Every structure is written in structure tokens, then in C-alpha cells.
Amino acid sequence: MKTLSKLICIGTVILLFNTNIVRAQNEPPFSIKPLGSNSNITLEFLDGYIESQMEENHISGMAASVVVGDEIVWTKEAGLANRETGTEVTDSTLFLTYSVSKNFTGLALMQQYDKGLFGLDDDINDYLPFEFVHPQFPGATITFRMLMTHTAGITEPWSLIIGLMVEGHDTPIALSEFMENFFVPGGEYYSTSHFSNFEPGTVFSYSNVGATLAGYLAEVISGIPFNDYCKDSLLKPMGMDNSSFLLADIDTNNLARPYEHNGSTFTPLGHISNPTLPAGFFRTSNRQMANYLKTLVNNGNFEGEQIIRHHGHRPHIAK
């Protein structure tokens, strides 16, 4: 019998759930207890463990997979995708993945790197249609590596991000419009408070706007709108045809509804969108996410097609 700890060493695990995270994404809505270092934890144990954590943390529905090599060795769907209709979670139920979205944004940009279209330590201003100058360190060079490792000196302006959230449809603000108005002085969303007091490249500071800028650079360098590029160059080759950053692309009847739990009841929430699409608004299913996991554990290769070179997908991934 395979143990979970050994599987994690040679495989990858993903868990999707429909609990509300409209609050800051660095403030989790619940805290799943760690499994510890017990090397004898089995996948059979994981079934019961997840169910107990769902009950304890009031999670309406979830889906998870464990992938080893080319094989899905364990999968689980539990709970309800929609409590009002009684719709159960299946392996094709779509979930909003929040910051897992950054995986695909990083891959989109690194595909451009694979093609030799930029260097990791290049100045991003050599590629942007506007100039990004850090107001506290105007002489600093901001590089692709800094963006991808959250060291570019961009803060997390949550009041702005939450204020731009829309419900029931995709954001009307284009990626290019949001980026220019955020980074250029005088822009609608510009503020010197959006930038850190430490020199770029020196301190880790998690930034959804920085990840969004990475997605915008993938769009600018490829010459293809970000979501279209991801669909054609990443998702379709990995068999993830029903996944997307846009609500308009998917069947919302098959999308797990988010819920907020107040201690006694579940309150249904709407499906949301935001100009920071590349940072947190990718939607996919357990079945399709498993294909991405296969790609990761097989050095960027999915069923014989090299999605990204193995040297490009490992050294430059930040936690």
C-alpha cells in the first residue's frame, strides 16, 4: 500500500474547494490541520481526513487528486457544488482556483522565455508600452525574475483590488488599461503607496498586481490577448479545454458556487471577476487540473507534447 508522504515526494497533489476567499488571499478562510510527519498515512486515511476537515471548516464542496508520473493514483470529489439545487461535485465541476492561477500565468510567460523572446534579468521596461519607475527607487531596474519571485517592490493594495471586483460577469477593464493606469503617474489607479520602501530585488513581498503585470507581459510579448494565449498555447495542449480565466468562456451552471459560512448557515455568493485576472481568476475542474499536474511531474511534457522545457519550469518557480 502506497503511503501519502511517499506519493507527495514523487507526485503532486491539488485540492479545489468552494469556500469564499473574497477577503485578502493571504488571509485563509479556514485552517486545515497539518498531517504531520507520519510516513504511514495512506490514501484511504486521506479520504476520511478530508471529509472531517470539510465538516470542521464548513466547506460546501471539494475535489482533489494525487498524480504520480502519468497516472492519477487517487481522486476524490465530495459535497455540493450548489446547495440550492442539490448539485453534487463531480470530476468535471469547475472551481475558482484563486492564486493557483499564477501557475498558468508563470507558464505563459516562461513559454516566451523558452522561445528566447526575453531574458529573466532583462529590464521589463524594454518590453512594456509604458515605463514602470519605482517611485522610492527611480534608478532601480525591475526584471522578469523579480516579478516571478515577488521581489519587484510592488505592494498589495487590497482596498483598490476589492473595490474593482465585479459579480456575475467578467471585468470590463482591459488588462492593458489596468496596468497602465496602475503603474504610470497620473493614472486612475496610481499611488506611490502601492510600492514598497525596500529596494526591488531584495525582499520577498507577495503581490497580486505583480503577478498581473507578469501576465500582461506575456500578452505584450506574444502579441496575443492573455486569456486567448493561455487557451491556445497552454490549456488546449494539456486537454484543459473547459478551463479559462473568463466567465464568458465557461458554463456557469457547471461552476461551483462560492459560499460564506457564518457559523450556522451557508450564504451563496456570486461568481466574481477583477482586473487582476492573471493573479487569481482561473477556473478549472479536478479532472483537467490533474492534466496540469501530470505536466509538472513530467518535466513540462504532457502526453508527448513539450508544453515548457524542463529547465524553464523548475528553477524559476517561487512558492
Buried (B, 14 or more C-beta within 10 A) or exposed (E): EBBBBEBBEEBBBBBBBBBBBBEEBEEEBBEBEEEEEEEEBBBEBBBEBBBEBBEEBBBBBBBBBBBBEEEBEBBBBBBBBBBEEEBEBBBBBBBBBBBBBBBBBBBBBBBBBBEEBBEBEBBBEEBBEEEBBBEEBEEBBBBBBBBBBBBBBBBBBBEBBEEBBBEEEBBEBBBBBBBBBBBBEEBEBBEEEBBBEBBBBEEEBBBBBBBBBBBBBBBBBBEBEBBBBBBEBBBEBBBBEBBBBBBEBBEEEBBBBBBBBEEEEBEBBEBBBBBBBBBBBBBBBBBBBBBBBBBBBBBBBBEEEBBBBEEBBEEBBEE
